[in-house]
C-alpha cells in the first residue's frame, strides 16, 4: 500500500476558482486511490491529479478527509516549516 495526495478541480469553474479540494488516501495504486476517495466520500468529482507521497502527511492532514483551499495552504505551510527546520541543522 502507498499514500496518495489527490487534488480535485472543477473544469467548469473560472481559472483561479476551480480548486475543489484535496485528500490523502492510502491505496494500492493511483486508480485505487481515486476509488477509495469515492468510497470515503472525500472525492468531490471533477478532474483529479495525484502524487504518491513517500510518507504520510499526517499530522499535517488527516487521511480520508477532504481539505479545502485554506486547509491545503495551512498544510503546505506546516510541511514547509517542518522540512525547513529539519534541514537547518
C-alpha positions as CSV (number, residue, x, y, z in Angstrom):
1,X,0.0,0.0,0.0
2,X,1.1,3.6,-0.7
3,X,-0.1,7.0,0.2
4,X,-1.5,9.3,-2.5
5,X,-2.3,13.1,-2.3
6,X,-5.2,13.7,-4.6
7,X,-6.2,17.2,-5.7
8,X,-9.6,17.9,-7.4
9,X,-10.7,20.7,-9.6
10,X,-14.0,21.6,-11.4
11,X,-13.0,22.4,-15.0
12,X,-16.3,24.3,-15.5
13,X,-15.3,27.0,-13.0
14,X,-13.2,30.0,-13.9
15,X,-9.4,29.9,-13.7
16,X,-8.3,30.5,-10.1
17,X,-11.6,29.3,-8.7
18,X,-11.6,25.7,-10.0
19,X,-10.0,24.0,-7.0
20,X,-12.5,21.7,-5.3
21,X,-10.3,20.1,-2.6
22,X,-7.6,17.6,-1.8
23,X,-7.2,14.5,0.3
24,X,-4.7,12.0,1.5
25,X,-5.6,8.4,0.7
26,X,-3.9,5.0,1.3
27,X,-4.3,2.6,-1.6
28,X,-2.5,0.1,-3.8
29,X,-2.2,2.4,-6.8
30,X,-3.5,5.7,-8.2
31,X,-6.7,4.3,-9.6
32,X,-7.5,2.5,-6.4
33,X,-6.8,5.8,-4.5
34,X,-9.4,7.6,-6.6
35,X,-12.0,4.8,-5.9
36,X,-11.1,4.9,-2.2
37,X,-11.7,8.6,-2.2
38,X,-15.2,8.0,-3.7
39,X,-15.8,5.2,-1.0
40,X,-14.8,7.6,1.8
41,X,-16.9,10.4,0.3
42,X,-13.9,12.8,0.0
43,X,-13.9,12.9,-3.8
44,X,-15.9,16.0,-4.9
45,X,-15.8,15.0,-8.5
46,X,-14.3,16.8,-11.5
47,X,-10.7,16.3,-12.6
48,X,-8.2,14.7,-10.3
49,X,-4.4,14.9,-10.1
50,X,-2.4,12.8,-7.7
51,X,1.0,12.1,-6.5
52,X,2.4,9.2,-4.5
53,X,3.9,10.6,-1.3
54,X,6.9,8.8,0.3
55,X,5.4,9.2,3.8
56,X,2.0,10.0,5.3
57,X,1.4,13.7,5.6
58,X,-0.1,13.4,9.0
59,X,0.0,15.1,11.5
60,X,-0.4,17.7,8.8
61,X,-3.6,16.3,7.4
62,X,-6.0,13.5,8.4
63,X,-6.3,10.7,5.8
64,X,-9.6,10.3,4.1
65,X,-10.9,13.8,4.8
66,X,-11.3,16.5,2.1
67,X,-9.3,19.7,2.6
68,X,-10.4,23.0,1.2
69,X,-8.1,25.6,-0.2
70,X,-7.5,27.3,3.1
71,X,-6.7,24.0,4.8
72,X,-4.4,22.9,2.0
73,X,-2.5,26.2,2.3
74,X,-2.1,25.7,6.0
75,X,-0.9,22.1,5.5
76,X,1.7,23.4,2.9
77,X,3.0,25.9,5.4
78,X,3.3,23.3,8.2
79,X,5.2,20.9,5.9
80,X,7.5,23.7,4.7
81,X,8.2,24.7,8.3
82,X,9.0,21.1,9.3
83,X,11.4,20.5,6.4
84,X,13.0,23.9,6.6
85,X,13.6,23.3,10.3
86,X,14.9,19.8,9.7
87,X,17.4,20.9,7.1
88,X,18.6,23.9,9.0
89,X,20.6,21.8,11.5
